Structure formats: structure tokens, C-alpha cells
């Protein structure tokens, strides 16, 4: 046999050997390490917890229209100072009062031919107030209205730090998921193993909201009666377990 034929035969033998080994490496490496076959079960667990709101957030202010912009701004500034003083006198801390919105809109007369000249100016100034004594929330509203506030965009009761109640609901949700998984696995003659994936959804019940548009210089008729109620938090978890 010639030297050239021997080299060709040797090269062909090595190539055949390499092809024989590669599938073995693919099956023992890829399939076992990166693509393991798992029997799994996925369930949704639900947990709920409730607590009483501990603060109220009120958005209130003034909506003033005047033919002259300077006059509108002067009235807004005067009433803003009066409202802030009344809120502090009613027990609201200065740090719990902040501006939420300040807008100036030109008012124009309209005709079939289009916008006409400016007839006046509308100035809107609203502030967001945090009330920490809920028993005093009605009195705070009355004080603001009597001082000149003519819009109340919303009063919302909420929990300032919801983390503890969320943690309680989350714990119940995981326990519920585990119980459901074990019940299903038992029916299939299997056992629940380790957790593979978890996803979470948190939902709060709508907070009680009070809304009103108050005509200027008109009170609430003997005070505002408010009931905070309770706030519910629901946590849902979707958990995938390995089963054995």
C-alpha cells in the first residue's frame, strides 16, 4: 500500500472516530445538564389580609376666575395662606401640606368663526394634605372649606406602610399554593419537591374616597361625617413545583 493511501485511510479513520464520539458528548452533556427532564406542577395560591387605614390624603384647593390675571393671582395667594393657616390650626403639620397643582388658563369667548378675545383668567391651585389623626379628618375638611377652599378633588384613606400587611398576605398565599400542590400531587401518586418558579400579583381593595365640589363661601352643612373602614390586600402567587 502506498504512503498516500495509508494517510488517506488514517484520516478517514480519525474522522469516523470523531463522529462517533460527538453524539455521546452531546447526549451526556447537553441533555443531562442544560435540558433536564422535569415533572412539574403549577398552582395559584391566594392570601388575604386587612387592616384599618392610618392616614387620609386630601386633595383640595381653589378654582378662581377673574377678568384680570393679577386679581385672580392675588385672590389665590390670599386664600392659599388662609387655608394653610386653618389646616395647621386644625392639627395638620406643615410638612404634610404641599402643592399638588398650579395652573393658569386664559378664558376666551367663542363664536362660530372661532376663538375670540381673552375675557378673563382661570387660576387653579390645589394642595395635597396628609391627615394623621383620622378622627380629625372631618374637622380638617371643614376648616379648609371655611377658609376659602372651593374644590375637594378627593379624600382617600390608606395605610402609610403596607409592607407588614402585604407580608402577612404573601405568607398565606405561599401556604395556600403548597397545600394545593400537595393535594394535586397526592391524587397523581407523586410528592411535591423543590420550588422552580414563583410570580406574584398584589392587589389592594379600593380605598374609600370622598369627593365634592364646594361653591365658594358655602360650608358643608354642619360638618363632614367620614368612616375610614378597612383596607384589604390580596396577594396571588403562581408557583411551579418539581414533583417526584
ChimeraX attribute file (.defattr): number of C-alpha atoms within 10 A of each C-alpha:
attribute: neighborCount
match mode: 1-to-1
recipient: residues
	/A:1	5
	/A:2	6
	/A:3	8
	/A:4	9
	/A:5	10
	/A:6	11
	/A:7	11
	/A:8	10
	/A:9	12
	/A:10	12
	/A:11	12
	/A:12	11
	/A:13	11
	/A:14	11
	/A:15	11
	/A:16	11
	/A:17	11
	/A:18	10
	/A:19	10
	/A:20	11
	/A:21	10
	/A:22	10
	/A:23	11
	/A:24	10
	/A:25	11
	/A:26	11
	/A:27	11
	/A:28	10
	/A:29	12
	/A:30	11
	/A:31	12
	/A:32	11
	/A:33	10
	/A:34	8
	/A:35	9
	/A:36	9
	/A:37	9
	/A:38	10
	/A:39	11
	/A:40	17
	/A:41	18
	/A:42	18
	/A:43	17
	/A:44	19
	/A:45	23
	/A:46	21
	/A:47	22
	/A:48	21
	/A:49	18
	/A:50	16
	/A:51	15
	/A:52	13
	/A:53	22
	/A:54	16
	/A:55	19
	/A:56	23
	/A:57	18
	/A:58	24
	/A:59	21
	/A:60	28
	/A:61	27
	/A:62	25
	/A:63	19
	/A:64	18
	/A:65	21
	/A:66	17
	/A:67	14
	/A:68	12
	/A:69	17
	/A:70	11
	/A:71	14
	/A:72	20
	/A:73	20
	/A:74	11
	/A:75	17
	/A:76	22
	/A:77	14
	/A:78	11
	/A:79	19
	/A:80	21
	/A:81	12
	/A:82	17
	/A:83	23
	/A:84	21
	/A:85	16
	/A:86	21
	/A:87	24
	/A:88	16
	/A:89	12
	/A:90	17
	/A:91	15
	/A:92	21
	/A:93	15
	/A:94	13
	/A:95	8
	/A:96	15
	/A:97	18
	/A:98	14
	/A:99	13
	/A:100	13
	/A:101	13
	/A:102	12
	/A:103	10
	/A:104	16
	/A:105	12
	/A:106	15
	/A:107	17
	/A:108	13
	/A:109	11
	/A:110	11
	/A:111	8
	/A:112	6
	/A:113	6
	/A:114	7
	/A:115	11
	/A:116	12
	/A:117	10
	/A:118	12
	/A:119	12
	/A:120	16
	/A:121	21
	/A:122	18
	/A:123	19
	/A:124	19
	/A:125	22
	/A:126	21
	/A:127	22
	/A:128	19
	/A:129	24
	/A:130	23
	/A:131	23
	/A:132	18
	/A:133	13
	/A:134	18
	/A:135	13
	/A:136	15
	/A:137	26
	/A:138	15
	/A:139	17
	/A:140	25
	/A:141	23
	/A:142	20
	/A:143	23
	/A:144	26
	/A:145	26
	/A:146	18
	/A:147	21
	/A:148	25
	/A:149	29
	/A:150	22
	/A:151	22
	/A:152	21
	/A:153	18
	/A:154	17
	/A:155	24
	/A:156	19
	/A:157	26
	/A:158	22
	/A:159	16
	/A:160	11
	/A:161	11
	/A:162	14
	/A:163	10
	/A:164	11
	/A:165	18
	/A:166	22
	/A:167	16
	/A:168	17
	/A:169	23
	/A:170	25
	/A:171	15
	/A:172	21
	/A:173	23
	/A:174	21
	/A:175	15
	/A:176	18
	/A:177	23
	/A:178	20
	/A:179	15
	/A:180	16
	/A:181	26
	/A:182	18
	/A:183	14
	/A:184	17
	/A:185	17
	/A:186	12
	/A:187	10
	/A:188	10
	/A:189	9
	/A:190	14
	/A:191	16
	/A:192	19
	/A:193	16
	/A:194	11
	/A:195	15
	/A:196	12
	/A:197	11
	/A:198	14
	/A:199	10
	/A:200	14
	/A:201	11
	/A:202	15
	/A:203	12
	/A:204	16
	/A:205	11
	/A:206	12
	/A:207	18
	/A:208	18
	/A:209	16
	/A:210	14
	/A:211	14
	/A:212	13
	/A:213	12
	/A:214	16
	/A:215	14
	/A:216	16
	/A:217	11
	/A:218	12
	/A:219	20
	/A:220	15
	/A:221	7
	/A:222	7
	/A:223	13
	/A:224	14
	/A:225	10
	/A:226	15
	/A:227	11
	/A:228	19
	/A:229	11
	/A:230	16
	/A:231	20
	/A:232	18
	/A:233	21
	/A:234	21
	/A:235	23
	/A:236	22
	/A:237	21
	/A:238	18
	/A:239	20
	/A:240	21
	/A:241	24
	/A:242	17
	/A:243	19
	/A:244	13
